[in-house]
Amino acid sequence: MTTINEPDVVVTDVDKIKTKTYGNAGKVAVIGAFPTSEFQIDSFARVEDAQSSLGATTIPEECVSYDCLPYCFNQDNQSKGAEEVIIVNTNYGAETLSYTIDNGKLANALLLLSDEDFDILNIADTISLEVAGENSTVILNPMWNTLKSFVDSQYRNQQPFGLITSMGIDNNSTTGDTTLAAFKQLFHDKGVFKIITTPVFLKNDVDALSLAQSGCWHAAFTAGRLVNQSETGKIYKALKGNDTKSVFPIQTTTGKLDWENLLDAGLHTMKYHNRRLQVVKCINNMTPAGYDMKVERVKNYMIKRLNFTDVFGEDNTNPTIDFVKGLFEYEKELALKNKYLTDMDYEILHCSNDCIKAKLFLEIPDIVRHVRLEVSVEITPYEEE
């Protein structure tokens, strides 16, 4: 009797594996109000695992953050998506669940994130630009001040990140100019990658995403692209329709907000590349600091590369000036080779067994924003051969 041995093939699902190459900064931190009081903070590579940890038998309709989860893990043919997603739940330990995020809850969530390593921060809710102040005045929402304080503290701790999140703003507002100017002044030096004011419309969907979902989509999209890749002028292949120019049309006589106000303040804006085919592209991904998003991403990336975590704690490391210069020269060579920088100067101020102090100067290549052609035409007669 002949025995036939068939191969035994077993297939199991595992967490997605990402190859960490130079130029990736794809860790996204997401703060949300989820339908559980037992979950506090954790990191996920798959949306299914996040939903299992954060979900309930019935998801309340007002739970905006839970509906955002799939878009935090979005990936498409332009973006690999987030390397990992660190999620913080503002409802942890609450006796009564609340599905809105206020300034106090935001501050507590940021405190939890202060020891985490991430590159992009998103709020799985929509933070309004302005709120009511005293004597019927309108002021900048203090949640933006809370976020900026966290930006600055993490930067000082050599853990810089950028905000990619949604902003609620009324395009009929007559006060928006003042509060937008205050927002721009607040983040005039650093901290913002993309503030989303226009809902995105995925090609295969019937309806546009909510503004909060759109912020999560943009966070995942940018996280999955190399830090030196600008989005200015680029087509979003996964999107159709909505464009900022239609959502915030130019107001020629009323003086109300329009898309140019948003652009001037450093907020993300889109327009149709082809209206008939509903193809949209980024108008100009400038930040409130006045330069393209990729400049700030490269700066943050280089700062993190130069924290030398592999060196700290090594007993056999002798941190002489020559040794430290070698570390800086290695990073400089990599950055120049990959065209992340055009030059990097540094000055070693202090070297000891417990501290390295240096001054750093980065030259980051800018992007081409204008193409101007001077054309002359000469008409020649047609001759048959």
C-alpha positions as CSV (number, residue, x, y, z in Angstrom):
1,M,0.0,0.0,0.0
2,T,1.4,3.4,-1.0
3,T,1.2,6.3,1.5
4,I,0.6,9.7,0.1
5,N,1.9,12.5,2.3
6,E,0.3,15.8,1.5
7,P,1.9,19.0,2.7
8,D,0.2,20.5,5.8
9,V,-0.3,24.3,5.4
10,V,-1.5,26.4,8.3
11,V,-2.3,30.0,7.9
12,T,-2.8,32.4,10.9
13,D,-3.4,36.1,11.1
14,V,-0.6,38.1,12.8
15,D,0.1,41.8,13.4
16,K,1.1,43.6,10.2
17,I,4.9,43.8,9.9
18,K,6.5,47.0,8.9
19,T,10.1,47.4,7.7
20,K,11.7,50.2,9.5
21,T,13.7,52.1,6.9
22,Y,15.4,55.5,7.1
23,G,13.0,58.4,7.0
24,N,10.0,56.7,8.7
25,A,8.3,58.6,11.5
26,G,4.9,56.9,11.6
27,K,3.9,56.5,15.2
28,V,0.5,58.1,15.8
29,A,-1.0,58.9,19.2
30,V,-4.8,59.3,19.3
31,I,-6.8,60.7,22.2
32,G,-10.5,59.8,22.2
33,A,-13.6,59.3,24.4
34,F,-14.4,55.6,24.0
35,P,-17.3,53.5,25.3
36,T,-15.4,51.9,28.2
37,S,-14.1,53.1,31.6
38,E,-11.6,50.1,31.9
39,F,-9.2,51.0,29.1
40,Q,-6.6,53.7,29.7
41,I,-3.7,53.5,27.2
42,D,-2.2,50.9,24.8
43,S,-0.6,50.5,21.4
44,F,-2.1,48.7,18.4
45,A,-1.0,47.6,15.0
46,R,-4.4,46.5,13.8
47,V,-7.8,48.2,14.0
48,E,-9.5,44.9,15.0
49,D,-7.4,44.7,18.1
50,A,-8.2,48.3,19.0
51,Q,-11.9,47.9,18.4
52,S,-11.9,44.8,20.6
53,S,-10.2,46.6,23.5
54,L,-12.3,49.8,23.1
55,G,-15.6,48.6,22.0
56,A,-18.8,47.6,23.7
57,T,-21.9,45.5,22.7
58,T,-23.6,48.7,21.6
59,I,-21.7,51.8,20.4
60,P,-23.6,55.0,21.3
61,E,-24.3,57.2,18.3
62,E,-22.7,60.1,20.0
63,C,-19.4,58.2,20.4
64,V,-17.5,60.0,17.7
65,S,-14.1,58.6,18.7
66,Y,-15.0,55.0,18.2
67,D,-16.2,55.7,14.6
68,C,-12.8,57.3,14.0
69,L,-10.8,54.1,14.7
70,P,-10.8,52.5,11.2
71,Y,-9.4,55.7,9.7
72,C,-6.5,55.9,12.3
73,F,-5.2,52.7,10.6
74,N,-6.0,53.7,7.0
75,Q,-3.5,52.8,4.3
76,D,-3.6,53.1,0.5
77,N,-1.3,53.0,-2.5
78,Q,0.2,56.4,-1.6
79,S,0.8,55.7,2.1
80,K,1.8,52.7,4.2
81,G,-0.3,54.0,7.1
82,A,0.7,54.3,10.7
83,E,3.5,52.2,12.1
84,E,1.6,51.9,15.3
85,V,-1.3,53.7,17.0
86,I,-1.1,54.6,20.6
87,I,-4.6,55.2,22.0
88,V,-5.6,57.1,25.1
89,N,-9.1,56.9,26.5
90,T,-10.4,60.0,28.3
91,N,-13.2,57.9,29.9
92,Y,-10.8,55.7,31.9
93,G,-12.1,55.3,35.5
94,A,-15.2,57.4,34.9
95,E,-18.4,56.6,36.7
96,T,-20.4,58.0,33.9
97,L,-19.2,57.9,30.3
98,S,-18.9,61.1,28.4
99,Y,-18.3,61.3,24.7
100,T,-16.9,64.8,24.5
101,I,-13.3,65.9,25.3
102,D,-12.9,69.1,27.3
103,N,-9.7,70.9,28.3
104,G,-9.3,69.1,31.6
105,K,-9.6,65.6,30.0
106,L,-7.2,66.7,27.2
107,A,-4.6,67.8,29.8
108,N,-4.9,64.4,31.6
109,A,-4.5,62.5,28.4
110,L,-1.4,64.5,27.4
111,L,0.2,63.7,30.8
112,L,-0.2,60.0,30.0
113,L,1.5,60.5,26.6
114,S,4.4,62.5,28.0
115,D,6.5,59.3,28.5
116,E,5.4,57.8,25.1
117,D,7.4,57.9,21.8
118,F,5.2,59.1,18.9
119,D,5.5,61.4,15.9
120,I,2.0,62.6,15.2
121,L,-0.8,63.5,17.6
122,N,-4.5,63.3,16.7
123,I,-7.6,64.1,18.7
124,A,-10.4,61.7,17.7
125,D,-12.9,64.5,18.0
126,T,-13.2,68.0,16.5
127,I,-11.7,70.9,18.5
128,S,-13.4,74.2,17.8
129,L,-11.3,77.2,16.8
130,E,-13.0,79.5,19.2
131,V,-15.3,79.5,22.3
132,A,-17.4,82.0,24.1
133,G,-15.4,84.3,26.4
134,E,-16.5,86.9,29.0
135,N,-18.9,89.7,28.2
136,S,-20.1,87.9,25.0
137,T,-16.7,87.9,23.5
138,V,-15.2,85.2,21.3
139,I,-11.7,83.8,22.2
140,L,-9.4,81.2,21.0
141,N,-10.3,77.8,22.4
142,P,-8.0,77.1,25.4
143,M,-7.5,73.5,24.2
144,W,-5.1,74.8,21.6
145,N,-3.0,76.5,24.4
146,T,-3.0,73.2,26.2
147,L,-1.7,71.4,23.1
148,K,0.9,74.0,22.5
149,S,2.3,73.7,26.0
150,F,2.6,70.0,25.5
151,V,4.3,70.6,22.1
152,D,6.9,72.8,23.8
153,S,7.5,70.5,26.8
154,Q,8.0,67.4,24.5
155,Y,10.3,69.4,22.3
156,R,12.5,70.4,25.2
157,N,12.6,66.7,26.2
158,Q,13.9,65.8,22.7
159,Q,10.6,64.1,21.9
160,P,9.1,66.4,19.2
161,F,5.9,65.6,17.4
162,G,3.4,67.4,15.1
163,L,-0.4,67.9,15.3
164,I,-2.6,66.4,12.6
165,T,-6.1,66.8,13.8
166,S,-9.4,68.5,12.8
167,M,-10.6,72.0,13.7
168,G,-14.3,73.1,13.8
169,I,-14.6,76.5,12.2
170,D,-17.7,78.4,10.9
171,N,-17.1,79.7,7.4
172,N,-19.7,82.4,8.1
173,S,-17.8,83.6,11.1
174,T,-16.9,87.3,11.3
175,T,-14.6,86.7,14.3
176,G,-12.6,84.0,12.7
177,D,-10.0,86.4,11.4
178,T,-9.0,87.4,14.9
179,T,-8.9,83.9,16.4
180,L,-7.1,82.5,13.3
181,A,-4.5,85.2,13.8
182,A,-4.2,84.1,17.5
183,F,-3.9,80.5,16.5
184,K,-1.2,81.3,14.0
185,Q,0.7,83.3,16.6
186,L,0.4,80.5,19.1
187,F,2.0,78.0,16.7
188,H,4.2,80.4,14.9
189,D,7.4,78.5,15.7
190,K,6.4,74.8,15.6
191,G,3.9,72.1,16.5
192,V,1.5,71.9,13.6
193,F,1.7,69.5,10.6
194,K,-1.9,69.7,9.3
195,I,-5.0,71.2,10.8
196,I,-8.0,69.8,8.8
197,T,-11.1,71.9,8.2
198,T,-12.5,70.2,5.1
199,P,-14.1,66.7,5.4
200,V,-12.5,64.1,3.1
201,F,-14.6,62.0,0.7
202,L,-13.2,58.5,0.1
203,K,-13.7,57.3,-3.5
204,N,-15.7,54.2,-2.7
205,D,-18.0,55.9,-0.1
206,V,-21.4,57.4,-0.7
207,D,-21.0,60.1,2.0
208,A,-18.1,62.2,3.1
209,L,-16.4,61.4,6.4
210,S,-17.0,63.5,9.5
211,L,-14.5,66.1,10.3
212,A,-13.0,64.0,13.2
213,Q,-12.7,61.0,10.9
214,S,-11.1,63.2,8.3
215,G,-8.4,64.3,10.8
216,C,-7.7,60.7,11.6
217,W,-7.4,59.8,7.9
218,H,-4.9,62.6,7.3
219,A,-2.9,61.5,10.4
220,A,-2.6,58.0,9.1
221,F,-1.9,59.2,5.5
222,T,1.0,61.4,6.5
223,A,2.4,58.9,9.0
224,G,2.8,56.3,6.2
225,R,4.9,58.6,4.1
226,L,8.6,59.5,4.4
227,V,9.3,62.6,6.4
228,N,10.9,64.5,3.5
229,Q,7.8,64.0,1.2
230,S,5.8,67.2,0.8
231,E,2.1,67.0,0.1
232,T,2.0,70.5,-1.5
233,G,0.5,70.2,-5.0
234,K,0.1,66.4,-4.6
235,I,-3.1,64.6,-5.7
236,Y,-4.9,62.5,-3.0
237,K,-5.6,59.4,-5.1
238,A,-7.9,57.8,-2.5
239,L,-10.1,60.9,-2.3
240,K,-12.9,62.4,-4.4
241,G,-14.7,65.8,-3.9
242,N,-14.7,67.9,-1.1
243,D,-12.4,70.8,-1.7
244,T,-11.7,73.7,0.7
245,K,-12.5,76.3,-2.0
246,S,-16.1,75.0,-2.1
247,V,-16.5,74.6,1.6
248,F,-14.9,78.0,2.3
249,P,-15.7,80.0,-0.8
250,I,-14.1,83.5,-1.4
251,Q,-16.2,86.2,0.3
252,T,-15.7,89.3,-1.9
253,T,-17.9,91.7,0.0
254,T,-18.8,90.3,3.4
255,G,-15.3,90.0,4.8
256,K,-16.1,86.6,6.3
257,L,-13.8,83.6,6.3
258,D,-12.6,82.0,3.1
259,W,-10.0,79.4,2.1
260,E,-7.3,82.1,1.7
261,N,-7.8,83.0,5.4
262,L,-7.2,79.3,6.3
263,L,-4.2,79.1,4.0
264,D,-2.6,82.2,5.5
265,A,-3.1,80.9,9.0
266,G,-1.2,77.6,8.1
267,L,-4.3,75.3,7.9
268,H,-4.5,72.5,5.4
269,T,-6.4,73.3,2.2
270,M,-7.4,71.3,-0.8
271,K,-8.9,72.1,-4.3
272,Y,-10.1,70.3,-7.3
273,H,-7.4,69.1,-9.7
274,N,-10.1,67.9,-12.0
275,R,-13.7,68.9,-11.1
276,R,-15.4,66.6,-13.6
277,L,-13.5,63.6,-12.3
278,Q,-13.7,64.9,-8.7
279,V,-9.9,64.6,-8.3
280,V,-8.6,66.7,-5.4
281,K,-5.1,67.8,-4.5
282,C,-3.4,69.7,-1.7
283,I,-3.2,73.4,-2.4
284,N,-0.3,74.2,-0.2
285,N,0.7,72.3,3.0
286,M,2.3,75.3,4.7
287,T,2.2,75.4,8.6
288,P,1.6,78.4,10.9
289,A,5.4,78.6,11.2
290,G,5.5,79.6,7.5
291,Y,7.2,76.7,5.9
292,D,6.1,73.4,4.3
293,M,5.1,70.5,6.6
294,K,8.0,68.3,5.4
295,V,10.5,70.9,6.9
296,E,9.1,70.5,10.4
297,R,8.9,66.7,10.0
298,V,12.5,66.5,8.9
299,K,13.6,68.8,11.8
300,N,11.7,66.6,14.3
301,Y,13.1,63.4,12.7
302,M,16.7,64.6,13.0
303,I,16.3,65.7,16.6
304,K,15.1,62.2,17.5
305,R,17.9,60.6,15.5
306,L,20.4,62.6,17.6
307,N,19.1,61.5,21.0
308,F,21.5,58.5,20.8
309,T,19.3,56.1,22.8
310,D,21.6,53.2,21.8
311,V,24.5,55.0,23.5
312,F,22.9,55.8,26.8
313,G,23.4,53.2,29.5
314,E,26.4,51.5,27.9
315,D,29.1,50.9,30.6
316,N,31.8,50.6,28.0
317,T,31.0,53.9,26.2
318,N,33.6,56.6,26.6
319,P,31.8,59.8,25.6
320,T,34.8,61.8,24.4
321,I,34.4,64.7,22.0
322,D,35.8,62.7,19.2
323,F,33.4,59.8,19.9
324,V,30.4,62.2,20.0
325,K,31.6,63.9,16.8
326,G,31.7,60.5,15.1
327,L,28.0,60.0,16.0
328,F,27.0,63.4,14.6
329,E,29.1,62.8,11.5
330,Y,27.4,59.5,10.9
331,E,23.9,61.0,11.1
332,K,25.0,63.9,8.9
333,E,26.3,61.6,6.2
334,L,23.0,59.6,6.2
335,A,20.9,62.8,6.1
336,L,22.9,64.3,3.2
337,K,23.0,61.0,1.3
338,N,19.2,60.6,1.5
339,K,18.8,64.3,0.7
340,Y,16.9,65.1,3.9
341,L,19.4,67.9,4.6
342,T,21.7,70.0,2.4
343,D,24.0,70.6,5.4
344,M,24.3,70.1,9.1
345,D,26.6,72.1,11.4
346,Y,27.0,71.3,15.1
347,E,29.1,72.4,18.1
348,I,29.8,70.1,20.9
349,L,29.4,72.2,24.1
350,H,29.8,69.5,26.8
351,C,30.7,65.8,27.0
352,S,30.7,63.8,30.2
353,N,29.6,60.3,31.4
354,D,26.0,61.6,32.0
355,C,25.5,64.5,29.6
356,I,26.1,65.5,26.0
357,K,25.2,69.1,25.1
358,A,25.5,70.4,21.6
359,K,24.3,73.2,19.3
360,L,22.7,72.1,16.1
361,F,22.1,73.9,12.8
362,L,20.1,72.2,10.1
363,E,19.8,73.2,6.4
364,I,16.6,71.6,5.1
365,P,15.9,71.9,1.3
366,D,12.7,73.9,0.5
367,I,10.1,72.9,-2.1
368,V,9.4,74.3,-5.5
369,R,6.2,76.4,-5.3
370,H,6.2,78.2,-8.6
371,V,7.0,77.3,-12.2
372,R,7.2,80.3,-14.6
373,L,7.8,79.9,-18.3
374,E,8.7,82.5,-20.8
375,V,7.5,81.3,-24.2
376,S,8.3,82.5,-27.7
377,V,6.8,81.0,-30.8
378,E,8.1,80.9,-34.3
379,I,5.7,79.9,-37.1
380,T,7.3,77.9,-39.9
381,P,5.6,76.8,-43.2
382,Y,4.7,73.2,-43.5
383,E,6.5,71.3,-46.3
384,E,5.9,67.8,-47.5
385,E,8.9,65.6,-48.1
